[in-house]
Amino acid sequence: MDYMKEILEALEEIGVPSEDPKDLPRSEKSFPDGAQYRMEISGVERPSTLEALIEEREERDIPVHRLISTVMGSTLLTDDELEDFAQMAADSDMEVIITPGPRASWNTGRQIATPEGALSGLRVRGSDNMVYAFKDIKRCIDFGFKGFLVTDEGMLWAANELKKKGLIPKDITFKVSIYAGHANAAGGKVLENLGAGTFNPVGDLSIPMFASIRKAIDIPIDIHIYLADSMGGFNRFYEAPDLALVSAPCYFKIEPGYGLAAGAGMYKPWVDEGFLAKFAKEKVKYAEIIHNIIQEKYPDLKLSEHGAKDLCIPKP
């Protein structure tokens, strides 16, 4: 018993909560503008998808702060498409997180596609593929993009080291994907220490679990408030107020559908552009609904204004 007491005390000393909070502690942290929550929409794959999203956002007058884009891989967009995408996002004051190219399922790496292999997580395989991914990142930086998705702690560390050497600009941010599989405060601290600008834990954590992570880190937490059937298919709209209360600063990540990048997922390059555009509009509607639910319960919680100054908006 004394040994466990020492373990619990030691965890607290190193900044990792020894239990998940049970009393919904209000986070005293916020975004630089003082807001507690923001909206993130995934699957903005092409300029046509972004065009539809902008149209719906303006019609509903709801802030959309961040776009997770080119989940199929930015390699598959032409220079003209990337140029148009960057300019549209810049003109509309939205942060873009680009998903760069080679990932585990791109070539011979099919272990991740098997039921048991999926347990190993999505990682960059070998040095060549890591170099290819950095080539994709460099190409997108040249078009003005400022944010990139990573699924691999090794690549995150390498990207941060390249930043220190001045080979990647200091204003570039790296978001860690749900596919990295982190689910506790210690994992959050590891990612923060490796240079993550924001991270997405697994989506099925309880509210006390999110509160525990928030106690340990300062970077924004990205929360799947609506997740595709292929990853659980849950809708947590009515938990949004309490999630914002304990997790601030947080992004609510809107990513419903039948499947994401695996199998016959929506983020394959052959998926119909019209479907993606229509679905983007639905996601904007969901952002409005989530905001209304939060304001009904906690009107003092603040949603960032559209185009907040600290966003990594493209600079074409």
N, C-alpha and C positions, 0 to 999 in steps of 0.2 A: 504494500500500500504506500509506504514511504517512497519507494522507487517511482511509482506512477505519479505521485505528487511532485517529485523532482522533474519528471518528464514534462508535466503540465506547466510548471513554473518556467522551465527552460524554453518551451515553445513560446510562451508569452514574452520572455526576454528577447527572443530573436524576431519578434514581431509577427508571429503566427498565432492567431487565436486558438486557445485550447478547447474551445467548443463553439458550435454555431449559435449565435445569439438567438434567444427565444422571445425577446420583448420588442421586436421590430425597432431597433435603435435608429433614430433619424441620422442619416449621414450629414455631417457638417461640411462636406466637400462639395464643390460645384465646378462648373466650367468657368473660364476666365470672365465671362460676362455675368456671372452670378446665377445662371440657370442650372436646373437640376437634370433636365433631360432634353434629348434631341431625337430626331427621326432619321433612320437609315433604311434605304430601299435597295434590295439586292436584285441581281439579274438584269441590270441595265446593259444589255449586250452590244447594242449597235446605235448609231446615230438616230435611227428611226425610233428605237425604244425611248431614247432620251427626249426626242422631240415630243412624243406622246406624253411622257411624264411631265415635262415642263408645261405643256398645255393644260393638263389636269391640275397641276399645282397652282398655277396662276388663277384658274377658274375657281378653285376651292379656297384660295388664299391661306393655305396651310404651309408652314415651313417644312422643307425637306433639306436636310443638312448634308447628308452623305450618300453617295451612290457606290455600291459594290458592283464593279463593271467588268465586262469581258471575262466572265467566269469560264467561258469556253477557251480562253487564252488570248492575250492581246496579239500573239503571233498571227492569228487568223484575220486580223483587220488590216486593210491596206493603209499605206501612209495617208492617203486622202481621207479615209474614214477616221483614223486617229486624229488627224488635224481638225476635222469637222467636230468630232466629239469634244476635244479639248476646248475649242472655241465656244461651242454651245454651252458647256458647263461653266466656263469662265463668264460668259455673258449673263448666265442665270445664277451666278454666285453659289455654286454647289461644289462641295468637296468630292473628288473622285478617288476611289481606291481601285487601282488597276490590278487584275490578276495576270501575272506574267506567265510565259509559256511552259516549257517542259515540266510535267509533274509525273507522279508515279505511273499513271496509266497511259502515258503517251507512246511508249515504245514497247520494250519487252517486259515492262514492269507490271505484270498482271496479278502478282500476289495480292495486292490490295483489293482486287476485284473478287476475291474468293471469300466465303463466309468467315473462315478462320483467319485468313490473311488480313482482313479488314481490321482485326484487333491490333495490328502492329502500327496503325496510323498512317497518314499520308505524308511521305517524306520525299525529298529530292534524292535521286539515286545516282551516286557517283559524282566525281568532280566535273566531268564534261557537262552533265545536265545542269549542274549548278552554274557553270559558266554560261550555258545557253540562257538560263533564266536571267542572269545579270545582263546579258546582251539585250534581252527583251526589256528589262527595266531601263537600261541606258537609252534604248530607242524611244521609249515612252517619255522619259525625262526630256529628251530632245524636243518632243512635241509639247512640253509644258506641264506634264502630269507630275503631281507631288506626293501621291500616296500609293502604296503597293501592299498586296495581300501576301502573307507568308504562312506556310503550314509547318515549317520545319525550324526548330530552335537553332540548329546548326547554321542554317542560312540566315536567320535573324542575327546571330552573333557575327557572322562574316559580314553582313551588310553594315552593322554598326561599326565594325573595325574599318571597313572601307570609308565610312563617314569620317572617322577619326583621321584618316590619311588624306581627306579632302577629295577622294575619288567619287564620292556620292555627296551631293549638296546637303548641308546641315538641316535645311528646311524640308527635306523629304521625310515622310512618316511611314512606318511599317506597322500594319495591323496584323495581329495573329488570328488565324482562322479557327473556327470551331473544329476543323479537322485535325488540329494539333491535339485536341482531346483533354485540355486542362480543366480541372473541376474543383480546385481548392485554393486556399489562400497562399500556400507555399508555392504552388505552380504559378500563381499570379505574380508573386515576388520575383521568381526566376525570370519570367518574361520581361517584367519591368526593368530588372537589372541588366538584361541582355539588350535593352534598347527599344522595346516595343513602345509604340506611341498610344496603343489602345489594344484591347484583346477581347476575344469572344470565347467565354467558357462554353462547355457543353450546355445545351439548352434546357435540360430537364432538372436543373438544380432547384431546391426549395428556396423560399425567400430567406430563411435564416442562413442558408449556405451562401447566398449572394451577399448578405450582410457581413458574413465572416470574411469573404474576399475583400470587400470594401474596407474593412478595418486594416487590412494589411498593405494596401497599395493606394497610389494616388492617381494613376492613369485611368482614363475612362473604361468602363465595363460595357461591353456590347451584349445585349440580351435579346435572344430570339423570343419575341412576343407572339410570333406566329411562324410555325415551322412545317416544312413539307411532310407529306405522308411517309416518304422514304426514310425520314429521320424521326418519326414519332407522331407527326401529324397533330400537334397540340396547338390550341389557341388559348393564350393567357391574358386576353384583353382586360378581364376584370381583376387580374392581379397587378396590372400596370401601376396603379397608384402606390401600392405598398412596395413594389419593386423599385419605383422611382425614389420613394422615401428612403429606403435603406441603401440603395446602390449608387446614388448620385456622386459624381456625374456619370450618366449612362446614356447610351444610344439604344433606342428600341428598334430592333432589327426585324423587318417585315419580309418574310420569305416563305409564303405558302406554296402549295402546288402538289403535284403527284410525285415528283422526284426532282432532284437538283442536278448534280453533275454525273451521278452514277447511272449505269444502265441506260434506260430510255429517258434520261432526265431532260429538264427544260433548257439546260444551258449547254446543249450540244449545238454545233454550228449549223446543222440542217433544220433546226426548229424554225417554224414559220415566223417571219418578222411581224406579221400582223397579229399573231397570238401574243408575242412578247410585248408589243405596243399596247394592246388592249389590257393585258395583265398588269402592266406598269400603272395604268390608270386606276385599276382596282386597288393596288397597293397604296396609292396616294389617298384614296378614299379611306382605307383602313387607318392611315396615319391621323386623319381628321377624327375618326371615331375614337382612337386610343387617347388622343389629346382631350377630347370631351369627357371621357370616362375619368381621366386623372383630375381634371378641373372640378368635376362634380364632387369628388371626395376630398381632394386637397387643393383648393383654389390658390393656396399660397405657393405651391410648387410652380416653377417657372420653366416654360419651354423657350429655348433660345430663339431669337429672331432669325428670320431667313438671312443667310449670308453672314453669319457671325464672323468677326474679324480673325479669329484664330483657326478657322478652317483651312485645310490644304487645298484651296481652289486652284485649278490649273492656271498657268500663266503662259499661254501660247505666244 
